[in-house]
Amino acid sequence: MLINLINFLEVKILKKRHKKKRRWIAYTVKAGDNLTMLAEEYNTTIEEIMQVNGLTQRTVSTGTTLNIPKNSVR
């Protein structure tokens, strides 16, 4: 539970820090999507997507909404 709280706070701080510099787009995960493909498509890193969304695993479920930095969209 403490780890979840820390992750939540890290995401809040990261979003606040990048609020002026970046805007986020919401991306709903579709069947067959994975973090590697999304990182390449949106010109970002797996680690950044995981940190922004508070993920602890590299797997995402279909229907999950992820925040992707808007300025990285090609």
Secondary structure, 3 states (H helix, E strand, C coil): CHHHHHHHHHHHHHHHHHCCCCCEEEEECCCCCCHHHHHHHCCCCHHHHHHHHCCCCCCCCCCCEEEEEHHHCC
